């Protein structure tokens, strides 16, 4: 889910939100998934 042509601060916020959602929805034994964000 990439949003092109966005300011870097918006991109950072989106990544932070996505990371939070991934952390909630994924098992705790998969740290490498949200480490790539």
C-alpha positions as CSV (number, residue, x, y, z in Angstrom):
1,X,0.0,0.0,0.0
2,X,2.1,2.8,-1.3
3,X,0.7,6.3,-1.7
4,X,2.8,8.2,-4.3
5,X,3.7,11.9,-4.2
6,X,3.1,12.3,-0.5
7,X,5.2,14.6,1.9
8,X,7.7,12.7,4.0
9,X,5.9,13.6,7.2
10,X,2.7,12.2,5.9
11,X,4.5,9.1,4.7
12,X,6.1,8.8,8.2
13,X,2.7,9.0,9.8
14,X,1.2,6.4,7.5
15,X,4.1,4.1,8.2
16,X,3.6,4.5,11.9
17,X,-0.1,3.8,11.6
18,X,0.5,0.8,9.4
19,X,3.2,-0.5,11.8
20,X,0.7,-0.2,14.7
21,X,-2.0,-2.1,12.7
22,X,0.6,-4.8,11.7
23,X,1.7,-5.1,15.3
24,X,-1.9,-5.6,16.4
25,X,-2.9,-8.0,13.7
26,X,0.3,-10.1,13.4
27,X,1.6,-12.7,15.9
28,X,4.4,-11.6,18.2
29,X,6.8,-14.1,16.7
30,X,7.1,-12.2,13.4
31,X,9.3,-9.2,14.2
32,X,10.9,-9.1,10.8
33,X,7.7,-8.2,9.1
34,X,7.3,-4.7,10.6
35,X,11.0,-4.3,10.9
36,X,11.0,-3.6,7.1
37,X,8.8,-0.6,7.5
